[in-house]
Structure formats: C-alpha cells, structure tokens
Amino acid sequence: MSTRRTLLAIGAAAVAALALFGFGFDWPFVIGWSLLICAVGLLGQLVMPLEPGFDAPRIATEPDRRPTEISRMAWALNTHTGIAGQQITRRVTGILRHRLLRQGIDPDDSEDRARLSAAIGAELWDRLTGPAPTIIDIERALDAVDRLSPTNPGELSLAPHAPATGPGQPSLFRRSRR
C-alpha cells in the first residue's frame, strides 16, 4: 500500500463524512458510510495486476548473468519429446544453407537435390524445414556443417572428426523419460 493512496482514501472518507454531516444525517450513519468509503479506498489498493511477477523482488542482473543466445537456443531443445524449437532450427538451417551455398549447392533448387543428398544425407534438409525437426536432425545438421567446412574453397571436406550420429553413436543430448 502506498502512503499517498492511503491518505487519499482517508481524505475521501473525511470529505464524505463532512458532506453527510452537512446534509443533516446522524453520527452513526455518517461514521458508517465514511468507514465504508475508507475501506473501499484501502482495499482498492490490493487489486492485483495481470502481470504474474508484479510483487517479485527486483534483483539487478549482472552483465555476465544475462541470458545469452546460446542458452536460449539450448532451452529450445525439448529433451523429453525430442523436438527442436524454432529458434535453434532457424539458426542451424541458416548456417547449413550458408555452407551449402559456399559449396555451390542451392538447397531450394530441385536440380541440386542429388548433390544436396550426397553432401548432407538423404532428406535431412526436408526434415529440418518440415513441421517438427527433432534433436537428432539438429545433431545431423551440425555434423553436416562440420563436414562442409572446407580446407580449400570449393573442396568438400569429409572430416573424420565429425561422425554422423546414428544408432551406435552417443547423442550430444541426454534423453530422459519421466
């Protein structure tokens, strides 16, 4: 409760009491109505706003504790359902598109489908741009990004340090079921 609003409620009750007394009402009636007006004014301060954290303490955030883009992308991965969120999917798809275009492969061109399939795997692009890409699709896309990192421009590098994640390979993200 703010002091200003409390004083305003008491002032409104006093003005109402003087007005009612001036019209000739009895003291019990004047006191009752002025107390009612004061109570409504005080309770009016207790109306809660729609924001859920209105009464949460305001803690100053240190610059190194602010959420980063990496942490927001990590939260976009739902390990319970295995679905990747839009934020990380857009970022990985953009990076993969850039690497493919550097190799001369346009992922949206139907003529480059055979080269696209040879470069990143069968139907990975369709799964990434589809309705619900999975975490495994993101892992495979990141592996493809690593493989498409050329040592010389125009040369497709199949780096041995970036194995494709398959059934025999451990996943980057632990999956837990509840």
C-alpha angles and dihedrals in degrees: 000000000000121000092228094056092044091053089046091054092048091047091051090051091050092049090049091049092051092046093049092045089049090055089055103255120153122261097251090053092046093047093047095051094042091051089049092051091047091049092050090049092050094044090048087070091060094064106124119226121232093251108100096213098047093121097038115119114260107238118188110238118226114230093243092050096057116113112266130210089251092056091047090052091048090054088052089069111088105203093184095060098023092233122136118220126238096254096060093036092055092048096048092043090051093051092046091048090052092050092047092050089051087057091050095252118130108202092202094052113095091209091062094053094104092050090044091052091048093048103046106011136267115314096343092127091051091051092049093051093040128097102275117017114191131224089253089057089052090049091050091047091051089049088051090050089054092048092048092056099109124212088204123027111263093018119115108224117208096192115197091215092070108063119181113254108243138151092290096044123083115247124241091231126051113234119213128182122205 
